[in-house]
Amino acid sequence: MERNEIEEKVREFLIDDLEIDEEKIAPEALLKDDLGIDSLDFVDIVVIVEKKFGFKIKPEEMANVKTLKQFCDYIESKVG
């Protein structure tokens, strides 16, 4: 899967499923502080990523993921 496909799918579910304002979505955006993703949202993200990308997120692997770019990097490392 290409990087731009990953970024587009992530962008879509952030807007459609988590109702995050499109203008807030940027590579350097902090997941928690800028996008307002909390632990309940993270549960939704796990389910969405499993459906859209076909792998399970391991919480310990996400411990250092703070920005949207890092999140896309993580997905790319699993599906690339």
PDB file of N, CA, C and O in Angstrom:
ATOM      1  N   MET A   1       0.856  -1.183   0.000  1.00  0.00           N
ATOM      2  CA  MET A   1       0.000   0.000   0.000  1.00  0.00           C
ATOM      3  C   MET A   1       0.898   1.241   0.000  1.00  0.00           C
ATOM      4  O   MET A   1       1.864   1.323   0.758  1.00  0.00           O
ATOM      5  N   GLU A   2       0.570   2.178  -0.841  1.00  0.00           N
ATOM      6  CA  GLU A   2       1.344   3.421  -0.966  1.00  0.00           C
ATOM      7  C   GLU A   2       1.097   4.348   0.233  1.00  0.00           C
ATOM      8  O   GLU A   2       0.038   4.304   0.858  1.00  0.00           O
ATOM      9  N   ARG A   3       2.088   5.179   0.536  1.00  0.00           N
ATOM     10  CA  ARG A   3       1.970   6.124   1.661  1.00  0.00           C
ATOM     11  C   ARG A   3       0.766   7.047   1.486  1.00  0.00           C
ATOM     12  O   ARG A   3       0.034   7.298   2.444  1.00  0.00           O
ATOM     13  N   ASN A   4       0.554   7.553   0.269  1.00  0.00           N
ATOM     14  CA  ASN A   4      -0.580   8.468   0.061  1.00  0.00           C
ATOM     15  C   ASN A   4      -1.923   7.771   0.287  1.00  0.00           C
ATOM     16  O   ASN A   4      -2.876   8.409   0.735  1.00  0.00           O
ATOM     17  N   GLU A   5      -2.012   6.478  -0.015  1.00  0.00           N
ATOM     18  CA  GLU A   5      -3.243   5.723   0.263  1.00  0.00           C
ATOM     19  C   GLU A   5      -3.483   5.622   1.770  1.00  0.00           C
ATOM     20  O   GLU A   5      -4.605   5.794   2.246  1.00  0.00           O
ATOM     21  N   ILE A   6      -2.417   5.344   2.504  1.00  0.00           N
ATOM     22  CA  ILE A   6      -2.517   5.251   3.965  1.00  0.00           C
ATOM     23  C   ILE A   6      -2.999   6.583   4.536  1.00  0.00           C
ATOM     24  O   ILE A   6      -3.935   6.623   5.334  1.00  0.00           O
ATOM     25  N   GLU A   7      -2.350   7.671   4.120  1.00  0.00           N
ATOM     26  CA  GLU A   7      -2.714   8.992   4.638  1.00  0.00           C
ATOM     27  C   GLU A   7      -4.156   9.344   4.296  1.00  0.00           C
ATOM     28  O   GLU A   7      -4.858   9.938   5.114  1.00  0.00           O
ATOM     29  N   GLU A   8      -4.602   8.985   3.103  1.00  0.00           N
ATOM     30  CA  GLU A   8      -5.983   9.285   2.700  1.00  0.00           C
ATOM     31  C   GLU A   8      -6.984   8.489   3.528  1.00  0.00           C
ATOM     32  O   GLU A   8      -7.999   9.035   3.960  1.00  0.00           O
ATOM     33  N   LYS A   9      -6.714   7.215   3.752  1.00  0.00           N
ATOM     34  CA  LYS A   9      -7.624   6.387   4.563  1.00  0.00           C
ATOM     35  C   LYS A   9      -7.685   6.889   6.001  1.00  0.00           C
ATOM     36  O   LYS A   9      -8.757   6.932   6.603  1.00  0.00           O
ATOM     37  N   VAL A  10      -6.533   7.269   6.548  1.00  0.00           N
ATOM     38  CA  VAL A  10      -6.494   7.791   7.917  1.00  0.00           C
ATOM     39  C   VAL A  10      -7.290   9.093   7.979  1.00  0.00           C
ATOM     40  O   VAL A  10      -8.100   9.289   8.886  1.00  0.00           O
ATOM     41  N   ARG A  11      -7.058   9.969   7.024  1.00  0.00           N
ATOM     42  CA  ARG A  11      -7.778  11.248   6.956  1.00  0.00           C
ATOM     43  C   ARG A  11      -9.297  11.016   6.898  1.00  0.00           C
ATOM     44  O   ARG A  11     -10.062  11.673   7.603  1.00  0.00           O
ATOM     45  N   GLU A  12      -9.711  10.079   6.056  1.00  0.00           N
ATOM     46  CA  GLU A  12     -11.141   9.775   5.913  1.00  0.00           C
ATOM     47  C   GLU A  12     -11.759   9.323   7.233  1.00  0.00           C
ATOM     48  O   GLU A  12     -12.813   9.822   7.626  1.00  0.00           O
ATOM     49  N   PHE A  13     -11.106   8.377   7.924  1.00  0.00           N
ATOM     50  CA  PHE A  13     -11.754   7.901   9.148  1.00  0.00           C
ATOM     51  C   PHE A  13     -11.669   8.913  10.283  1.00  0.00           C
ATOM     52  O   PHE A  13     -12.527   8.921  11.166  1.00  0.00           O
ATOM     53  N   LEU A  14     -10.650   9.766  10.275  1.00  0.00           N
ATOM     54  CA  LEU A  14     -10.608  10.821  11.293  1.00  0.00           C
ATOM     55  C   LEU A  14     -11.778  11.790  11.109  1.00  0.00           C
ATOM     56  O   LEU A  14     -12.392  12.225  12.083  1.00  0.00           O
ATOM     57  N   ILE A  15     -12.074  12.118   9.865  1.00  0.00           N
ATOM     58  CA  ILE A  15     -13.165  13.054   9.570  1.00  0.00           C
ATOM     59  C   ILE A  15     -14.525  12.378   9.716  1.00  0.00           C
ATOM     60  O   ILE A  15     -15.413  12.902  10.389  1.00  0.00           O
ATOM     61  N   ASP A  16     -14.689  11.207   9.082  1.00  0.00           N
ATOM     62  CA  ASP A  16     -15.994  10.549   9.026  1.00  0.00           C
ATOM     63  C   ASP A  16     -16.380   9.850  10.328  1.00  0.00           C
ATOM     64  O   ASP A  16     -17.511   9.986  10.795  1.00  0.00           O
ATOM     65  N   ASP A  17     -15.451   9.109  10.911  1.00  0.00           N
ATOM     66  CA  ASP A  17     -15.786   8.291  12.078  1.00  0.00           C
ATOM     67  C   ASP A  17     -15.557   9.002  13.409  1.00  0.00           C
ATOM     68  O   ASP A  17     -16.330   8.820  14.350  1.00  0.00           O
ATOM     69  N   LEU A  18     -14.502   9.807  13.494  1.00  0.00           N
ATOM     70  CA  LEU A  18     -14.199  10.481  14.758  1.00  0.00           C
ATOM     71  C   LEU A  18     -14.638  11.941  14.763  1.00  0.00           C
ATOM     72  O   LEU A  18     -14.527  12.629  15.778  1.00  0.00           O
ATOM     73  N   GLU A  19     -15.140  12.411  13.617  1.00  0.00           N
ATOM     74  CA  GLU A  19     -15.679  13.767  13.474  1.00  0.00           C
ATOM     75  C   GLU A  19     -14.664  14.850  13.864  1.00  0.00           C
ATOM     76  O   GLU A  19     -14.999  15.817  14.548  1.00  0.00           O
ATOM     77  N   ILE A  20     -13.427  14.666  13.417  1.00  0.00           N
ATOM     78  CA  ILE A  20     -12.374  15.656  13.646  1.00  0.00           C
ATOM     79  C   ILE A  20     -12.423  16.662  12.507  1.00  0.00           C
ATOM     80  O   ILE A  20     -12.582  16.291  11.344  1.00  0.00           O
ATOM     81  N   ASP A  21     -12.286  17.938  12.850  1.00  0.00           N
ATOM     82  CA  ASP A  21     -12.311  18.996  11.835  1.00  0.00           C
ATOM     83  C   ASP A  21     -11.162  18.815  10.860  1.00  0.00           C
ATOM     84  O   ASP A  21     -10.012  18.622  11.253  1.00  0.00           O
ATOM     85  N   GLU A  22     -11.502  18.882   9.572  1.00  0.00           N
ATOM     86  CA  GLU A  22     -10.511  18.648   8.526  1.00  0.00           C
ATOM     87  C   GLU A  22      -9.309  19.585   8.625  1.00  0.00           C
ATOM     88  O   GLU A  22      -8.178  19.181   8.355  1.00  0.00           O
ATOM     89  N   GLU A  23      -9.558  20.848   9.015  1.00  0.00           N
ATOM     90  CA  GLU A  23      -8.453  21.807   9.076  1.00  0.00           C
ATOM     91  C   GLU A  23      -7.450  21.501  10.197  1.00  0.00           C
ATOM     92  O   GLU A  23      -6.341  22.035  10.196  1.00  0.00           O
ATOM     93  N   LYS A  24      -7.829  20.654  11.139  1.00  0.00           N
ATOM     94  CA  LYS A  24      -6.910  20.276  12.221  1.00  0.00           C
ATOM     95  C   LYS A  24      -5.962  19.150  11.798  1.00  0.00           C
ATOM     96  O   LYS A  24      -4.946  18.912  12.451  1.00  0.00           O
ATOM     97  N   ILE A  25      -6.291  18.471  10.724  1.00  0.00           N
ATOM     98  CA  ILE A  25      -5.525  17.302  10.305  1.00  0.00           C
ATOM     99  C   ILE A  25      -4.289  17.739   9.523  1.00  0.00           C
ATOM    100  O   ILE A  25      -4.378  18.252   8.408  1.00  0.00           O
ATOM    101  N   ALA A  26      -3.129  17.515  10.151  1.00  0.00           N
ATOM    102  CA  ALA A  26      -1.839  17.856   9.547  1.00  0.00           C
ATOM    103  C   ALA A  26      -0.811  16.857  10.077  1.00  0.00           C
ATOM    104  O   ALA A  26      -0.983  16.323  11.173  1.00  0.00           O
ATOM    105  N   PRO A  27       0.251  16.596   9.318  1.00  0.00           N
ATOM    106  CA  PRO A  27       1.237  15.597   9.761  1.00  0.00           C
ATOM    107  C   PRO A  27       1.794  15.851  11.158  1.00  0.00           C
ATOM    108  O   PRO A  27       2.036  14.910  11.914  1.00  0.00           O
ATOM    109  N   GLU A  28       1.999  17.126  11.500  1.00  0.00           N
ATOM    110  CA  GLU A  28       2.587  17.440  12.806  1.00  0.00           C
ATOM    111  C   GLU A  28       1.555  17.535  13.930  1.00  0.00           C
ATOM    112  O   GLU A  28       1.919  17.794  15.077  1.00  0.00           O
ATOM    113  N   ALA A  29       0.285  17.333  13.622  1.00  0.00           N
ATOM    114  CA  ALA A  29      -0.769  17.418  14.635  1.00  0.00           C
ATOM    115  C   ALA A  29      -0.577  16.343  15.708  1.00  0.00           C
ATOM    116  O   ALA A  29      -0.356  15.170  15.407  1.00  0.00           O
ATOM    117  N   LEU A  30      -0.667  16.774  16.958  1.00  0.00           N
ATOM    118  CA  LEU A  30      -0.577  15.835  18.071  1.00  0.00           C
ATOM    119  C   LEU A  30      -1.916  15.121  18.216  1.00  0.00           C
ATOM    120  O   LEU A  30      -2.966  15.762  18.266  1.00  0.00           O
ATOM    121  N   LEU A  31      -1.876  13.799  18.282  1.00  0.00           N
ATOM    122  CA  LEU A  31      -3.119  13.018  18.328  1.00  0.00           C
ATOM    123  C   LEU A  31      -3.991  13.431  19.508  1.00  0.00           C
ATOM    124  O   LEU A  31      -5.191  13.659  19.349  1.00  0.00           O
ATOM    125  N   LYS A  32      -3.394  13.528  20.681  1.00  0.00           N
ATOM    126  CA  LYS A  32      -4.164  13.827  21.890  1.00  0.00           C
ATOM    127  C   LYS A  32      -4.490  15.309  22.004  1.00  0.00           C
ATOM    128  O   LYS A  32      -5.653  15.681  22.157  1.00  0.00           O
ATOM    129  N   ASP A  33      -3.470  16.155  21.931  1.00  0.00           N
ATOM    130  CA  ASP A  33      -3.658  17.584  22.196  1.00  0.00           C
ATOM    131  C   ASP A  33      -4.324  18.340  21.045  1.00  0.00           C
ATOM    132  O   ASP A  33      -5.231  19.140  21.276  1.00  0.00           O
ATOM    133  N   ASP A  34      -3.883  18.095  19.810  1.00  0.00           N
ATOM    134  CA  ASP A  34      -4.420  18.854  18.667  1.00  0.00           C
ATOM    135  C   ASP A  34      -5.700  18.251  18.103  1.00  0.00           C
ATOM    136  O   ASP A  34      -6.625  18.972  17.730  1.00  0.00           O
ATOM    137  N   LEU A  35      -5.746  16.917  18.043  1.00  0.00           N
ATOM    138  CA  LEU A  35      -6.907  16.259  17.439  1.00  0.00           C
ATOM    139  C   LEU A  35      -7.939  15.814  18.476  1.00  0.00           C
ATOM    140  O   LEU A  35      -9.054  15.438  18.115  1.00  0.00           O
ATOM    141  N   GLY A  36      -7.580  15.852  19.749  1.00  0.00           N
ATOM    142  CA  GLY A  36      -8.526  15.510  20.815  1.00  0.00           C
ATOM    143  C   GLY A  36      -8.861  14.033  20.893  1.00  0.00           C
ATOM    144  O   GLY A  36      -9.939  13.666  21.360  1.00  0.00           O
ATOM    145  N   ILE A  37      -7.948  13.179  20.440  1.00  0.00           N
ATOM    146  CA  ILE A  37      -8.190  11.737  20.487  1.00  0.00           C
ATOM    147  C   ILE A  37      -7.938  11.252  21.913  1.00  0.00           C
ATOM    148  O   ILE A  37      -6.845  11.407  22.458  1.00  0.00           O
ATOM    149  N   ASP A  38      -8.980  10.661  22.503  1.00  0.00           N
ATOM    150  CA  ASP A  38      -8.860  10.154  23.867  1.00  0.00           C
ATOM    151  C   ASP A  38      -8.870   8.626  23.854  1.00  0.00           C
ATOM    152  O   ASP A  38      -8.869   8.010  22.789  1.00  0.00           O
ATOM    153  N   SER A  39      -8.881   8.024  25.030  1.00  0.00           N
ATOM    154  CA  SER A  39      -8.795   6.559  25.103  1.00  0.00           C
ATOM    155  C   SER A  39      -9.994   5.868  24.468  1.00  0.00           C
ATOM    156  O   SER A  39      -9.848   4.786  23.899  1.00  0.00           O
ATOM    157  N   LEU A  40     -11.176   6.473  24.554  1.00  0.00           N
ATOM    158  CA  LEU A  40     -12.353   5.887  23.896  1.00  0.00           C
ATOM    159  C   LEU A  40     -12.227   5.962  22.380  1.00  0.00           C
ATOM    160  O   LEU A  40     -12.580   5.019  21.673  1.00  0.00           O
ATOM    161  N   ASP A  41     -11.723   7.086  21.886  1.00  0.00           N
ATOM    162  CA  ASP A  41     -11.486   7.208  20.444  1.00  0.00           C
ATOM    163  C   ASP A  41     -10.461   6.181  19.984  1.00  0.00           C
ATOM    164  O   ASP A  41     -10.572   5.624  18.891  1.00  0.00           O
ATOM    165  N   PHE A  42      -9.464   5.934  20.825  1.00  0.00           N
ATOM    166  CA  PHE A  42      -8.423   4.986  20.457  1.00  0.00           C
ATOM    167  C   PHE A  42      -8.999   3.588  20.252  1.00  0.00           C
ATOM    168  O   PHE A  42      -8.554   2.860  19.365  1.00  0.00           O
ATOM    169  N   VAL A  43      -9.982   3.206  21.062  1.00  0.00           N
ATOM    170  CA  VAL A  43     -10.650   1.916  20.891  1.00  0.00           C
ATOM    171  C   VAL A  43     -11.290   1.857  19.499  1.00  0.00           C
ATOM    172  O   VAL A  43     -11.182   0.846  18.806  1.00  0.00           O
ATOM    173  N   ASP A  44     -11.951   2.936  19.099  1.00  0.00           N
ATOM    174  CA  ASP A  44     -12.537   3.006  17.756  1.00  0.00           C
ATOM    175  C   ASP A  44     -11.462   2.905  16.680  1.00  0.00           C
ATOM    176  O   ASP A  44     -11.641   2.213  15.678  1.00  0.00           O
ATOM    177  N   ILE A  45     -10.349   3.594  16.891  1.00  0.00           N
ATOM    178  CA  ILE A  45      -9.253   3.579  15.915  1.00  0.00           C
ATOM    179  C   ILE A  45      -8.721   2.161  15.729  1.00  0.00           C
ATOM    180  O   ILE A  45      -8.440   1.746  14.605  1.00  0.00           O
ATOM    181  N   VAL A  46      -8.581   1.419  16.820  1.00  0.00           N
ATOM    182  CA  VAL A  46      -8.099   0.040  16.727  1.00  0.00           C
ATOM    183  C   VAL A  46      -9.011  -0.778  15.813  1.00  0.00           C
ATOM    184  O   VAL A  46      -8.528  -1.501  14.942  1.00  0.00           O
ATOM    185  N   VAL A  47     -10.312  -0.667  16.006  1.00  0.00           N
ATOM    186  CA  VAL A  47     -11.278  -1.410  15.196  1.00  0.00           C
ATOM    187  C   VAL A  47     -11.206  -0.969  13.731  1.00  0.00           C
ATOM    188  O   VAL A  47     -11.205  -1.803  12.826  1.00  0.00           O
ATOM    189  N   ILE A  48     -11.147   0.333  13.507  1.00  0.00           N
ATOM    190  CA  ILE A  48     -11.098   0.875  12.142  1.00  0.00           C
ATOM    191  C   ILE A  48      -9.824   0.427  11.426  1.00  0.00           C
ATOM    192  O   ILE A  48      -9.878   0.008  10.270  1.00  0.00           O
ATOM    193  N   VAL A  49      -8.683   0.512  12.103  1.00  0.00           N
ATOM    194  CA  VAL A  49      -7.412   0.109  11.487  1.00  0.00           C
ATOM    195  C   VAL A  49      -7.438  -1.379  11.143  1.00  0.00           C
ATOM    196  O   VAL A  49      -6.949  -1.778  10.086  1.00  0.00           O
ATOM    197  N   GLU A  50      -8.003  -2.195  12.021  1.00  0.00           N
ATOM    198  CA  GLU A  50      -8.099  -3.626  11.724  1.00  0.00           C
ATOM    199  C   GLU A  50      -8.908  -3.858  10.454  1.00  0.00           C
ATOM    200  O   GLU A  50      -8.528  -4.681   9.621  1.00  0.00           O
ATOM    201  N   LYS A  51     -10.016  -3.145  10.298  1.00  0.00           N
ATOM    202  CA  LYS A  51     -10.866  -3.300   9.106  1.00  0.00           C
ATOM    203  C   LYS A  51     -10.201  -2.766   7.847  1.00  0.00           C
ATOM    204  O   LYS A  51     -10.169  -3.448   6.823  1.00  0.00           O
ATOM    205  N   LYS A  52      -9.671  -1.554   7.920  1.00  0.00           N
ATOM    206  CA  LYS A  52      -9.146  -0.881   6.735  1.00  0.00           C
ATOM    207  C   LYS A  52      -7.760  -1.357   6.310  1.00  0.00           C
ATOM    208  O   LYS A  52      -7.442  -1.366   5.121  1.00  0.00           O
ATOM    209  N   PHE A  53      -6.931  -1.756   7.286  1.00  0.00           N
ATOM    210  CA  PHE A  53      -5.542  -2.089   6.971  1.00  0.00           C
ATOM    211  C   PHE A  53      -5.181  -3.545   7.236  1.00  0.00           C
ATOM    212  O   PHE A  53      -4.125  -4.005   6.803  1.00  0.00           O
ATOM    213  N   GLY A  54      -6.039  -4.276   7.940  1.00  0.00           N
ATOM    214  CA  GLY A  54      -5.842  -5.709   8.109  1.00  0.00           C
ATOM    215  C   GLY A  54      -4.785  -6.145   9.115  1.00  0.00           C
ATOM    216  O   GLY A  54      -4.189  -7.210   8.949  1.00  0.00           O
ATOM    217  N   PHE A  55      -4.539  -5.358  10.144  1.00  0.00           N
ATOM    218  CA  PHE A  55      -3.638  -5.792  11.215  1.00  0.00           C
ATOM    219  C   PHE A  55      -4.134  -5.232  12.539  1.00  0.00           C
ATOM    220  O   PHE A  55      -4.898  -4.267  12.582  1.00  0.00           O
ATOM    221  N   LYS A  56      -3.679  -5.863  13.619  1.00  0.00           N
ATOM    222  CA  LYS A  56      -4.067  -5.417  14.956  1.00  0.00           C
ATOM    223  C   LYS A  56      -3.008  -4.471  15.521  1.00  0.00           C
ATOM    224  O   LYS A  56      -1.809  -4.736  15.438  1.00  0.00           O
ATOM    225  N   ILE A  57      -3.474  -3.372  16.093  1.00  0.00           N
ATOM    226  CA  ILE A  57      -2.574  -2.431  16.770  1.00  0.00           C
ATOM    227  C   ILE A  57      -2.230  -3.012  18.139  1.00  0.00           C
ATOM    228  O   ILE A  57      -3.107  -3.449  18.885  1.00  0.00           O
ATOM    229  N   LYS A  58      -0.946  -3.006  18.448  1.00  0.00           N
ATOM    230  CA  LYS A  58      -0.501  -3.418  19.782  1.00  0.00           C
ATOM    231  C   LYS A  58      -0.250  -2.148  20.587  1.00  0.00           C
ATOM    232  O   LYS A  58       0.581  -1.328  20.199  1.00  0.00           O
ATOM    233  N   PRO A  59      -0.960  -1.974  21.708  1.00  0.00           N
ATOM    234  CA  PRO A  59      -0.820  -0.740  22.498  1.00  0.00           C
ATOM    235  C   PRO A  59       0.628  -0.391  22.843  1.00  0.00           C
ATOM    236  O   PRO A  59       1.003   0.782  22.834  1.00  0.00           O
ATOM    237  N   GLU A  60       1.437  -1.401  23.145  1.00  0.00           N
ATOM    238  CA  GLU A  60       2.831  -1.109  23.514  1.00  0.00           C
ATOM    239  C   GLU A  60       3.618  -0.523  22.335  1.00  0.00           C
ATOM    240  O   GLU A  60       4.573   0.225  22.541  1.00  0.00           O
ATOM    241  N   GLU A  61       3.225  -0.857  21.113  1.00  0.00           N
ATOM    242  CA  GLU A  61       3.890  -0.301  19.931  1.00  0.00           C
ATOM    243  C   GLU A  61       3.470   1.146  19.671  1.00  0.00           C
ATOM    244  O   GLU A  61       4.176   1.897  18.997  1.00  0.00           O
ATOM    245  N   MET A  62       2.333   1.518  20.203  1.00  0.00           N
ATOM    246  CA  MET A  62       1.808   2.876  20.009  1.00  0.00           C
ATOM    247  C   MET A  62       2.267   3.839  21.106  1.00  0.00           C
ATOM    248  O   MET A  62       1.944   5.026  21.051  1.00  0.00           O
ATOM    249  N   ALA A  63       3.004   3.358  22.087  1.00  0.00           N
ATOM    250  CA  ALA A  63       3.383   4.174  23.247  1.00  0.00           C
ATOM    251  C   ALA A  63       4.119   5.455  22.864  1.00  0.00           C
ATOM    252  O   ALA A  63       3.921   6.490  23.501  1.00  0.00           O
ATOM    253  N   ASN A  64       4.951   5.406  21.850  1.00  0.00           N
ATOM    254  CA  ASN A  64       5.735   6.578  21.469  1.00  0.00           C
ATOM    255  C   ASN A  64       5.141   7.343  20.289  1.00  0.00           C
ATOM    256  O   ASN A  64       5.746   8.294  19.794  1.00  0.00           O
ATOM    257  N   VAL A  65       3.963   6.929  19.843  1.00  0.00           N
ATOM    258  CA  VAL A  65       3.318   7.603  18.712  1.00  0.00           C
ATOM    259  C   VAL A  65       2.545   8.808  19.234  1.00  0.00           C
ATOM    260  O   VAL A  65       1.550   8.664  19.945  1.00  0.00           O
ATOM    261  N   LYS A  66       3.016   9.991  18.873  1.00  0.00           N
ATOM    262  CA  LYS A  66       2.397  11.226  19.374  1.00  0.00           C
ATOM    263  C   LYS A  66       1.728  12.049  18.270  1.00  0.00           C
ATOM    264  O   LYS A  66       0.727  12.721  18.515  1.00  0.00           O
ATOM    265  N   THR A  67       2.285  11.995  17.049  1.00  0.00           N
ATOM    266  CA  THR A  67       1.776  12.840  15.961  1.00  0.00           C
ATOM    267  C   THR A  67       1.079  12.005  14.900  1.00  0.00           C
ATOM    268  O   THR A  67       1.220  10.783  14.854  1.00  0.00           O
ATOM    269  N   LEU A  68       0.338  12.675  14.065  1.00  0.00           N
ATOM    270  CA  LEU A  68      -0.349  12.008  12.962  1.00  0.00           C
ATOM    271  C   LEU A  68       0.665  11.377  12.007  1.00  0.00           C
ATOM    272  O   LEU A  68       0.430  10.284  11.492  1.00  0.00           O
ATOM    273  N   LYS A  69       1.783  12.052  11.768  1.00  0.00           N
ATOM    274  CA  LYS A  69       2.820  11.499  10.897  1.00  0.00           C
ATOM    275  C   LYS A  69       3.366  10.200  11.487  1.00  0.00           C
ATOM    276  O   LYS A  69       3.550   9.221  10.764  1.00  0.00           O
ATOM    277  N   GLN A  70       3.624  10.186  12.787  1.00  0.00           N
ATOM    278  CA  GLN A  70       4.129   8.972  13.434  1.00  0.00           C
ATOM    279  C   GLN A  70       3.108   7.841  13.338  1.00  0.00           C
ATOM    280  O   GLN A  70       3.475   6.678  13.167  1.00  0.00           O
ATOM    281  N   PHE A  71       1.830   8.186  13.448  1.00  0.00           N
ATOM    282  CA  PHE A  71       0.773   7.191  13.332  1.00  0.00           C
ATOM    283  C   PHE A  71       0.757   6.597  11.926  1.00  0.00           C
ATOM    284  O   PHE A  71       0.640   5.382  11.767  1.00  0.00           O
ATOM    285  N   CYS A  72       0.874   7.441  10.913  1.00  0.00           N
ATOM    286  CA  CYS A  72       0.919   6.956   9.523  1.00  0.00           C
ATOM    287  C   CYS A  72       2.190   6.138   9.288  1.00  0.00           C
ATOM    288  O   CYS A  72       2.157   5.136   8.573  1.00  0.00           O
ATOM    289  N   ASP A  73       3.310   6.558   9.886  1.00  0.00           N
ATOM    290  CA  ASP A  73       4.559   5.790   9.797  1.00  0.00           C
ATOM    291  C   ASP A  73       4.362   4.395  10.373  1.00  0.00           C
ATOM    292  O   ASP A  73       4.809   3.403   9.796  1.00  0.00           O
ATOM    293  N   TYR A  74       3.687   4.331  11.516  1.00  0.00           N
ATOM    294  CA  TYR A  74       3.423   3.051  12.174  1.00  0.00           C
ATOM    295  C   TYR A  74       2.598   2.150  11.265  1.00  0.00           C
ATOM    296  O   TYR A  74       2.936   0.981  11.078  1.00  0.00           O
ATOM    297  N   ILE A  75       1.527   2.678  10.703  1.00  0.00           N
ATOM    298  CA  ILE A  75       0.683   1.891   9.801  1.00  0.00           C
ATOM    299  C   ILE A  75       1.500   1.426   8.599  1.00  0.00           C
ATOM    300  O   ILE A  75       1.423   0.265   8.200  1.00  0.00           O
ATOM    301  N   GLU A  76       2.281   2.336   8.027  1.00  0.00           N
ATOM    302  CA  GLU A  76       3.101   1.994   6.865  1.00  0.00           C
ATOM    303  C   GLU A  76       4.088   0.874   7.193  1.00  0.00           C
ATOM    304  O   GLU A  76       4.350   0.016   6.350  1.00  0.00           O
ATOM    305  N   SER A  77       4.634   0.875   8.405  1.00  0.00           N
ATOM    306  CA  SER A  77       5.582  -0.170   8.798  1.00  0.00           C
ATOM    307  C   SER A  77       4.903  -1.541   8.879  1.00  0.00           C
ATOM    308  O   SER A  77       5.553  -2.576   8.733  1.00  0.00           O
ATOM    309  N   LYS A  78       3.594  -1.533   9.114  1.00  0.00           N
ATOM    310  CA  LYS A  78       2.851  -2.798   9.237  1.00  0.00           C
ATOM    311  C   LYS A  78       2.318  -3.300   7.897  1.00  0.00           C
ATOM    312  O   LYS A  78       2.241  -4.509   7.677  1.00  0.00           O
ATOM    313  N   VAL A  79       1.954  -2.395   7.009  1.00  0.00           N
ATOM    314  CA  VAL A  79       1.329  -2.808   5.739  1.00  0.00           C
ATOM    315  C   VAL A  79       2.247  -2.629   4.535  1.00  0.00           C
ATOM    316  O   VAL A  79       1.980  -3.159   3.456  1.00  0.00           O
ATOM    317  N   GLY A  80       3.332  -1.877   4.728  1.00  0.00           N
ATOM    318  CA  GLY A  80       4.243  -1.589   3.632  1.00  0.00           C
ATOM    319  C   GLY A  80       5.024  -2.802   3.245  1.00  0.00           C
ATOM    320  O   GLY A  80       5.846  -2.741   2.331  1.00  0.00           O
TER     321      GLY A  80
END
